[in-house]
Amino acid sequence: MTMDTIRVGLIGAGGNTRLHHAPKLQAIEGVEVVAVANRSMASSQRFADEFGIPNPVENWIDIIDDDEIDAVCIGTWPYMHSVLTIAALESDKHVMVEARMAANSAEAHAMFNVSKERPDLIAQIVPAPHTLGVDRQIIDMISEGYVGDIVSVDARIGTGKFPDWEQEMHWRDSRDYSGNNIMSMGIWSEAMMRWLGDYSSVMASGQNVIKYRLDSEGRRRSTGNIPDQIDIIAGLEAGGQAHIQVSNISGFGPMADVWIHGTEGTLRLVSEGGQLNLSAGQRGDAQMSPVSIPAEKVGAWRVEEEFINAIRGIEPITHTDFTTGVKYMEFTDAVTHSMQIGATIDLPLSQS
């Protein structure tokens, strides 16, 4: 269907939909964004007016039931991803769903199973975008033996902020909306899978310092014991282990500082001045040096283009397919379960 018009409906009109999905889908030749459903008719209408979308609707079912719509872009919070994705696939629609894939791995498996029953339909998850510019370089250096065999990975991820009880409650502070997804753990676990391969086990410990926030009406609400700092020891199937610390409460801590240590070399990815910089060094070097990444290896956001090209049979989905999504959702569930029982959880999880 390379030359056919592809008609897309939007369900959920949050930040990524406004910044990326709506305008970038509209910019692709032969694509029409024809409908939008948000949390109310009023917000659907506002979004439609902003982007010139002809059909704002009050209920997402109106988009699912519209036989003139070929594809759906889901931009809701994770708690709705499974319901909407399965409904769309069962209604013969291609699906691009916002990350994280689902609220938990059971929902992710349900989505994956339905997608397998419809191989004629494209199913894509919006990828973790923050490392796209460096992924190819890191993957190639590891694959070509620069670091040798991986021994350990040490990743410190944070906001650099001290605890703030006055911040208004966010959907990520509610398990009802976020499920088992915790802070930015998911996007970093996905990015590191691109470099290092699959995880084999998880041992995790977390703490919940900010136990309440104020909602939009000024009422104190529990944060559901969702950790605002976690420490994870993860086994790697291809060898080595990773220590991943994610924190929203470490004042002056790093936004990102990731060390990959191998038997022959070391890579370091660090956030400096608002960008990620890569350095490297090998056995015998006096010190590590900055890595200059060739232009042809610098990746970028092209989610909407990849989605439409996959529908048209031009290229496959690589960022991110449902197989990968299930794996990072199993990692996410393993982190939560390990914290609950204080034990190591083997991956993949048993689905029996």
C-alpha positions, 0 to 999 in steps of 0.5 A: 500500500505504498501509494495509498493514503494512511488515515491515523487516529490519535488516542491521548494527546499528551506531551509526546503526541503534541511535540512529535506524533501529530506534527510529524505524522502530518508532515509525511506525504500520504498520511492524514491525521483524521481524528483525536480522542483525549480525556474530554471532548473539550480537550479533544476539540482544543487539540484538533483546533491546534493541529487542524484535525477534522474529527475530535471525538469524546470517546476512544471507542469512536476511533477504534470503531471507525472503519475509515481509520487505518492506524492508531497512535496511542499516547495515553498513560501506561494503564490504558496501553494494553486495552487500547492496543488489543482493541485496535489490533482486533479492529484491523488497525496498525498501532503505535503505542507510547512507552512504557509498553504496559502497566506490567508484563502480563499486559505486555504479553497479552498485547504481544500475543494479539499482535502475533495473531495479526502479522499483517498489522504493524505494532510499534512502541515509541522507543526510549529516545535519549541514547539514539545519538550514541547507540550505534557507536556503543553497539559497534565498539562492544561488538567489534571487541573494543572492551573485550568481554564485559565484566561490569556496568555501573550506571547512575541515573538521576535528576540531580534534585533534592526531595521535594514534597511540594511538587504537584502529584504526577501520574508517575506517582500513582500505581493506578496509572503507571503500573510497575514502571518506576521513574526513568528506569524503564527507558534506561533498561531498554537503552542498555539492552540495545548495547548489552543484550538481554538481562538474566536476573534482577536483584533490587532494593528501593526506598520511598522517601516522598510518601505523599504529594498534593493533587491538583485540588491540594489534597495530600495523596499517597505515592503508593510506595513507588520508590524514588530511589532504586539500586539494581544488580542485573545479570547479563546473558552475554556475560557480566553484571550491571549495577543500575541506580536510579534516583529522583532525590540525589541532590547534585547527583549525575543526570547520567553517568554510565561506565561499561568495563571490559577485560580490554577496555572501558566506555563511559557515557556521561551527561554534560551540558545537556548532552550525552558524551562518550569517552573510551580507553583501552588497556595500556592507554594513559587515560580515556579520550573522547569518542568522535562519532561519525555522522553516519552512526548518529541516530535520531528520532524517526518514530513516525517515519518508521511506523508509516514506512513499516505499514507501507512495507518499506522497512521493519520496526526496529525502535521498538518492536513488541518482542523488545517491549515484553523483555523490558516489561519483564525486567520492570516486573522483576525489579518490583517483585525483587524489592517485595520479597528481597530475593533475586528474580531470574529472567525471563519470567515464567508465564505458566 
